[in-house]
Amino acid sequence: MRRLTYFIVICAALYGGYWFIGANRVEAGVRAALVELEAEGWDAEAEVNTRGFPSRFDTTLSDVSFAVPGDQWGYEAPFVQALALSYRPNNVIIVLPDEQRLRFPGDTGTLTADRLRASATVQPNLALAFDNLTAEGEMLTYTSDRNWTLLITKLITAARLQPDTNASYDVYAKLDDITLPEGTGAITTMLADADVRLQDPLDRTTVEVIVEQIVVNAVQVTWDNVVLTGRGQLDVDASGLPTGQIGLEIENWQAILPRLVDAGVIDRNFSDQALTMGSLFAAGQDKMVLPLKFENGYSSLGPLPLGPAPRLHFTR
């Protein structure tokens, strides 16, 4: 009996030591990441604390404030939590607060949500290679400081490593019941489903993300009685420029013009010309078929030039 007691005490001491070492490493890793961001020119501030002994690593970042170099993008929140079981630390749940402040080029505002969280899993290896991510939100409301509001009733995004690959990922996003600023109607569904192949796996050492190919399996936008669908493939060269096209079909395309005018995308004085041009593209039909093309560093929608194509190489 005494030996069993000693054995239990020793196991408890070893497990306690494991927890405290693990908790200290988690906190040290987060603080090191904040210091690294500061060294790269970010404004990165947060208080870090890990609790949950003995069965969890619950790390809370309090008074969070991030701003990327140039100060055009920023994020502020009272807290961000990363929750993991101590015996499965490679599977993390991220919990975000009900209210956050966002800043991006052209606008600053407040995002509120009834529920906003994500779960992510990395592979149990030294590189901590990305395995999967799922993020969900309900009743997301963005209120701009410029006095306009956008509501998304439900959001789900997901990405996962494809089986038998090390750098190809399934990517999916779906937004339901989007209430746009007044006068521009409501979008019932926005959906995107794609396969993305990268040059190298995503892991803790990743500094540069180099996209090699994007296969768009499905795109769908339902905006009242206007329905846009699309699919296609883009191959990306060594400089990050895409080549290929996404075929788009727009049903009841005429109905979208007054909404684009109300949204300020199209000038009201140009709407009649846009309707005439659209009739030519659609050959007088209610369905318009247009290719979104990327070629020689430029993009176009049908015969309309859109300007330089985006470069699909991203550096941290």
ZIWOLIN-V26861 format. One record per residue. N is the residue number from 0. RES is the residue in three letters. SS is DSSP state (a for helix, b for strand, c for the rest). PHI is phi in whole degrees, -180 to 180 (none if undefined). Layout:
n:N res:RES ss:SS phi:PHI
n:N res:RES ss:SS phi:PHI
//
This chain:
n:0 res:MET ss:c phi:none
n:1 res:ARG ss:a phi:-64
n:2 res:ARG ss:a phi:-62
n:3 res:LEU ss:a phi:-63
n:4 res:THR ss:a phi:-61
n:5 res:TYR ss:a phi:-60
n:6 res:PHE ss:a phi:-62
n:7 res:ILE ss:a phi:-65
n:8 res:VAL ss:a phi:-62
n:9 res:ILE ss:a phi:-63
n:10 res:CYS ss:a phi:-62
n:11 res:ALA ss:a phi:-64
n:12 res:ALA ss:a phi:-65
n:13 res:LEU ss:a phi:-64
n:14 res:TYR ss:a phi:-67
n:15 res:GLY ss:a phi:-61
n:16 res:GLY ss:a phi:-62
n:17 res:TYR ss:a phi:-59
n:18 res:TRP ss:a phi:-64
n:19 res:PHE ss:a phi:-67
n:20 res:ILE ss:a phi:-66
n:21 res:GLY ss:a phi:-63
n:22 res:ALA ss:a phi:-62
n:23 res:ASN ss:a phi:-64
n:24 res:ARG ss:a phi:-69
n:25 res:VAL ss:a phi:-61
n:26 res:GLU ss:a phi:-63
n:27 res:ALA ss:a phi:-64
n:28 res:GLY ss:a phi:-65
n:29 res:VAL ss:a phi:-66
n:30 res:ARG ss:a phi:-65
n:31 res:ALA ss:a phi:-65
n:32 res:ALA ss:a phi:-65
n:33 res:LEU ss:a phi:-64
n:34 res:VAL ss:a phi:-64
n:35 res:GLU ss:a phi:-64
n:36 res:LEU ss:a phi:-64
n:37 res:GLU ss:a phi:-59
n:38 res:ALA ss:a phi:-66
n:39 res:GLU ss:c phi:-89
n:40 res:GLY ss:c phi:102
n:41 res:TRP ss:c phi:-76
n:42 res:ASP ss:b phi:-100
n:43 res:ALA ss:b phi:-128
n:44 res:GLU ss:b phi:-132
n:45 res:ALA ss:b phi:-172
n:46 res:GLU ss:b phi:-89
n:47 res:VAL ss:b phi:-118
n:48 res:ASN ss:b phi:-150
n:49 res:THR ss:b phi:-118
n:50 res:ARG ss:b phi:-133
n:51 res:GLY ss:c phi:114
n:52 res:PHE ss:c phi:-56
n:53 res:PRO ss:c phi:-103
n:54 res:SER ss:c phi:-103
n:55 res:ARG ss:b phi:-139
n:56 res:PHE ss:b phi:-112
n:57 res:ASP ss:b phi:-108
n:58 res:THR ss:b phi:-102
n:59 res:THR ss:b phi:-116
n:60 res:LEU ss:b phi:-99
n:61 res:SER ss:b phi:-107
n:62 res:ASP ss:b phi:51
n:63 res:VAL ss:b phi:-81
n:64 res:SER ss:b phi:-147
n:65 res:PHE ss:b phi:-127
n:66 res:ALA ss:b phi:-144
n:67 res:VAL ss:c phi:-79
n:68 res:PRO ss:c phi:-54
n:69 res:GLY ss:c phi:99
n:70 res:ASP ss:c phi:64
n:71 res:GLN ss:c phi:-89
n:72 res:TRP ss:c phi:-115
n:73 res:GLY ss:b phi:-153
n:74 res:TYR ss:b phi:-148
n:75 res:GLU ss:b phi:-137
n:76 res:ALA ss:b phi:-155
n:77 res:PRO ss:b phi:-67
n:78 res:PHE ss:b phi:-163
n:79 res:VAL ss:b phi:-140
n:80 res:GLN ss:b phi:-114
n:81 res:ALA ss:b phi:-120
n:82 res:LEU ss:b phi:-115
n:83 res:ALA ss:b phi:-148
n:84 res:LEU ss:b phi:-73
n:85 res:SER ss:c phi:-66
n:86 res:TYR ss:c phi:-92
n:87 res:ARG ss:b phi:-144
n:88 res:PRO ss:b phi:-72
n:89 res:ASN ss:b phi:-85
n:90 res:ASN ss:b phi:-116
n:91 res:VAL ss:b phi:-120
n:92 res:ILE ss:b phi:-106
n:93 res:ILE ss:b phi:-104
n:94 res:VAL ss:b phi:-114
n:95 res:LEU ss:b phi:-110
n:96 res:PRO ss:c phi:-73
n:97 res:ASP ss:c phi:-71
n:98 res:GLU ss:b phi:-140
n:99 res:GLN ss:b phi:-140
n:100 res:ARG ss:b phi:-107
n:101 res:LEU ss:b phi:-122
n:102 res:ARG ss:b phi:-135
n:103 res:PHE ss:b phi:-147
n:104 res:PRO ss:c phi:-54
n:105 res:GLY ss:c phi:96
n:106 res:ASP ss:b phi:-162
n:107 res:THR ss:b phi:-140
n:108 res:GLY ss:b phi:-166
n:109 res:THR ss:b phi:-116
n:110 res:LEU ss:b phi:-107
n:111 res:THR ss:b phi:-117
n:112 res:ALA ss:c phi:-155
n:113 res:ASP ss:c phi:-75
n:114 res:ARG ss:b phi:-157
n:115 res:LEU ss:b phi:-148
n:116 res:ARG ss:b phi:-153
n:117 res:ALA ss:b phi:-143
n:118 res:SER ss:b phi:-129
n:119 res:ALA ss:b phi:-139
n:120 res:THR ss:b phi:-130
n:121 res:VAL ss:b phi:-112
n:122 res:GLN ss:c phi:-74
n:123 res:PRO ss:c phi:-78
n:124 res:ASN ss:c phi:-133
n:125 res:LEU ss:c phi:-65
n:126 res:ALA ss:c phi:-79
n:127 res:LEU ss:c phi:51
n:128 res:ALA ss:c phi:-65
n:129 res:PHE ss:b phi:-61
n:130 res:ASP ss:b phi:-116
n:131 res:ASN ss:b phi:-160
n:132 res:LEU ss:b phi:-147
n:133 res:THR ss:b phi:-134
n:134 res:ALA ss:b phi:-127
n:135 res:GLU ss:b phi:-135
n:136 res:GLY ss:b phi:-151
n:137 res:GLU ss:b phi:-133
n:138 res:MET ss:b phi:52
n:139 res:LEU ss:b phi:-82
n:140 res:THR ss:b phi:-124
n:141 res:TYR ss:b phi:-103
n:142 res:THR ss:b phi:-113
n:143 res:SER ss:b phi:-76
n:144 res:ASP ss:c phi:-66
n:145 res:ARG ss:c phi:-94
n:146 res:ASN ss:c phi:72
n:147 res:TRP ss:c phi:-137
n:148 res:THR ss:b phi:-132
n:149 res:LEU ss:b phi:-128
n:150 res:LEU ss:b phi:-120
n:151 res:ILE ss:b phi:-119
n:152 res:THR ss:b phi:-68
n:153 res:LYS ss:b phi:-150
n:154 res:LEU ss:b phi:-135
n:155 res:ILE ss:b phi:-142
n:156 res:THR ss:b phi:-131
n:157 res:ALA ss:b phi:-152
n:158 res:ALA ss:b phi:-147
n:159 res:ARG ss:b phi:-150
n:160 res:LEU ss:b phi:-69
n:161 res:GLN ss:c phi:-71
n:162 res:PRO ss:c phi:-58
n:163 res:ASP ss:c phi:62
n:164 res:THR ss:c phi:-134
n:165 res:ASN ss:c phi:-122
n:166 res:ALA ss:c phi:-150
n:167 res:SER ss:b phi:-119
n:168 res:TYR ss:b phi:-133
n:169 res:ASP ss:b phi:-85
n:170 res:VAL ss:b phi:-126
n:171 res:TYR ss:b phi:-142
n:172 res:ALA ss:b phi:-147
n:173 res:LYS ss:b phi:-146
n:174 res:LEU ss:b phi:-120
n:175 res:ASP ss:b phi:-116
n:176 res:ASP ss:b phi:53
n:177 res:ILE ss:b phi:-99
n:178 res:THR ss:b phi:-91
n:179 res:LEU ss:c phi:-85
n:180 res:PRO ss:c phi:-53
n:181 res:GLU ss:c phi:-48
n:182 res:GLY ss:c phi:96
n:183 res:THR ss:c phi:-111
n:184 res:GLY ss:c phi:79
n:185 res:ALA ss:b phi:-131
n:186 res:ILE ss:b phi:-98
n:187 res:THR ss:b phi:-72
n:188 res:THR ss:b phi:-146
n:189 res:MET ss:b phi:-128
n:190 res:LEU ss:b phi:-140
n:191 res:ALA ss:b phi:-141
n:192 res:ASP ss:b phi:-137
n:193 res:ALA ss:b phi:-146
n:194 res:ASP ss:b phi:-108
n:195 res:VAL ss:b phi:-121
n:196 res:ARG ss:b phi:-108
n:197 res:LEU ss:b phi:-104
n:198 res:GLN ss:c phi:-71
n:199 res:ASP ss:c phi:-132
n:200 res:PRO ss:c phi:-64
n:201 res:LEU ss:c phi:-86
n:202 res:ASP ss:c phi:-152
n:203 res:ARG ss:c phi:-67
n:204 res:THR ss:c phi:-92
n:205 res:THR ss:c phi:-65
n:206 res:VAL ss:c phi:-114
n:207 res:GLU ss:b phi:-124
n:208 res:VAL ss:b phi:-103
n:209 res:ILE ss:b phi:-114
n:210 res:VAL ss:b phi:-82
n:211 res:GLU ss:b phi:-106
n:212 res:GLN ss:b phi:-159
n:213 res:ILE ss:b phi:-128
n:214 res:VAL ss:b phi:-105
n:215 res:VAL ss:b phi:-87
n:216 res:ASN ss:b phi:-75
n:217 res:ALA ss:b phi:-162
n:218 res:VAL ss:b phi:-131
n:219 res:GLN ss:b phi:-145
n:220 res:VAL ss:b phi:-132
n:221 res:THR ss:b phi:-113
n:222 res:TRP ss:b phi:-120
n:223 res:ASP ss:c phi:54
n:224 res:ASN ss:c phi:-94
n:225 res:VAL ss:b phi:-95
n:226 res:VAL ss:b phi:-125
n:227 res:LEU ss:b phi:-109
n:228 res:THR ss:b phi:-132
n:229 res:GLY ss:b phi:-166
n:230 res:ARG ss:b phi:-162
n:231 res:GLY ss:b phi:169
n:232 res:GLN ss:b phi:-146
n:233 res:LEU ss:b phi:-125
n:234 res:ASP ss:b phi:-103
n:235 res:VAL ss:b phi:-113
n:236 res:ASP ss:c phi:-84
n:237 res:ALA ss:c phi:-64
n:238 res:SER ss:c phi:-90
n:239 res:GLY ss:c phi:94
n:240 res:LEU ss:b phi:-91
n:241 res:PRO ss:b phi:-83
n:242 res:THR ss:b phi:-133
n:243 res:GLY ss:b phi:143
n:244 res:GLN ss:b phi:-152
n:245 res:ILE ss:b phi:-117
n:246 res:GLY ss:b phi:-78
n:247 res:LEU ss:b phi:-113
n:248 res:GLU ss:b phi:-123
n:249 res:ILE ss:b phi:-124
n:250 res:GLU ss:b phi:-90
n:251 res:ASN ss:c phi:57
n:252 res:TRP ss:c phi:-61
n:253 res:GLN ss:a phi:-61
n:254 res:ALA ss:a phi:-70
n:255 res:ILE ss:a phi:-81
n:256 res:LEU ss:a phi:-62
n:257 res:PRO ss:a phi:-62
n:258 res:ARG ss:a phi:-71
n:259 res:LEU ss:a phi:-67
n:260 res:VAL ss:a phi:-66
n:261 res:ASP ss:a phi:-63
n:262 res:ALA ss:c phi:-81
n:263 res:GLY ss:c phi:84
n:264 res:VAL ss:c phi:-75
n:265 res:ILE ss:c phi:-118
n:266 res:ASP ss:c phi:-66
n:267 res:ARG ss:a phi:-58
n:268 res:ASN ss:a phi:-71
n:269 res:PHE ss:a phi:-97
n:270 res:SER ss:a phi:-64
n:271 res:ASP ss:a phi:-65
n:272 res:GLN ss:a phi:-65
n:273 res:ALA ss:a phi:-64
n:274 res:LEU ss:a phi:-64
n:275 res:THR ss:a phi:-64
n:276 res:MET ss:a phi:-63
n:277 res:GLY ss:a phi:-62
n:278 res:SER ss:a phi:-63
n:279 res:LEU ss:a phi:-67
n:280 res:PHE ss:a phi:-63
n:281 res:ALA ss:c phi:-89
n:282 res:ALA ss:c phi:55
n:283 res:GLY ss:c phi:77
n:284 res:GLN ss:c phi:-97
n:285 res:ASP ss:c phi:-77
n:286 res:LYS ss:b phi:-107
n:287 res:MET ss:b phi:-108
n:288 res:VAL ss:b phi:-115
n:289 res:LEU ss:b phi:-136
n:290 res:PRO ss:b phi:-89
n:291 res:LEU ss:b phi:-92
n:292 res:LYS ss:b phi:-105
n:293 res:PHE ss:b phi:-130
n:294 res:GLU ss:b phi:-159
n:295 res:ASN ss:c phi:54
n:296 res:GLY ss:c phi:84
n:297 res:TYR ss:b phi:-129
n:298 res:SER ss:b phi:-125
n:299 res:SER ss:b phi:-150
n:300 res:LEU ss:b phi:-115
n:301 res:GLY ss:c phi:60
n:302 res:PRO ss:c phi:-85
n:303 res:LEU ss:b phi:-93
n:304 res:PRO ss:b phi:-70
n:305 res:LEU ss:b phi:-108
n:306 res:GLY ss:b phi:111
n:307 res:PRO ss:b phi:-61
n:308 res:ALA ss:c phi:-74
n:309 res:PRO ss:c phi:-70
n:310 res:ARG ss:b phi:-89
n:311 res:LEU ss:c phi:-101
n:312 res:HIS ss:b phi:-117
n:313 res:PHE ss:b phi:-127
n:314 res:THR ss:b phi:-116
n:315 res:ARG ss:c phi:-66
//
